[in-house]
């Protein structure tokens, strides 16, 4: 991470001094280092997980079995002083297994019987929804309200979820047997959709060496609950130039084939991204800037998060499937053909470092 001796763009609304902010941001690097003690490679995936956390959103990880998706999420939870629960999604999982249910109890003094709501595992800070696409849509939908409203409605009562609250879900590629593709409405609840690829040859050798011996790693807690909430507040205060907001708006609008001027979109896209995609890009770009100890968003921040934000919000048509065109290729074409802002302020990273 690049550093300077001052904070020219330091937010003023939080009761934190310059050194407090520098120390807090340095802990983000410590989280990455701790995860590196367990996870070999995958630094881009880890960074996107942290970006989603800082932006206060949920993250969906997709990759083939055995790529340490579950280990990555559980290890991240161990570096944070947050409650953590894991649900293994299976075809017979019921909505009540996630959100909870009412149980009949008896008052020992009066003998009166009454129903009491017993909270399910969704009442936690970090919820790992493991292999979320192995359960039918009815059970998948049980998470919709929790992910959007941060509440659970049951029997006419609304139960708030703890703060912060993250759903970190994993899924196997939908073409594998025994999976149920997540509907677009549920996919849109995820701030980012991150693909986990295979390790390099060197990384795979390191994985074999680490996991077949006697070495064990105990991760330490780096960030506490209040620090995470403070970092989320800092994200909201990161500066973004009006030119970059216009660029993001144009990028998102160009995903819609009825109004897009992009030929790839017109040819291969059936349905484009909505305004929520633009909001997600702004928040993730701000979080990415803060992760790199800057209080101003640059064009590079936007481009680094665009794929994770857009790939699950663009629906391709049959022609794209016939030509083996994927959403990442469409996003690449969009980024390459959407004119960037001309102002030098949106690409200058040296004048906005945080520490």
QUIRARA-V531771 format. One line per field, one symbol per residue. psi: psi as a letter, one per 40 degrees, with the letter a starting at -180 (. if undefined). A space follows every 50 residues. Layout:
psi=???
This chain:
psi=hiiaeigdfhieeifiiddddddddddddddddddeedhhafdddddddd ddddefiihhhhiiieefddddddddddeigiihihhhhidehiddedda ihihihhddeehiihhhhiaeegidhhhghfdeeiiddddeeedddddef ihhhfeihhiiihihhhhiiiiheeiifihhhiddddedhdihhhhiiii ddddddddddeeaehihhiihdhiddddddddddddehihiddddddddd dddeehddeiehdddddehdhaiadddddddddddddddddefifhiidd ddddeddddddeehhiadddddefhiddddddddddehhiiehedeehed efie.
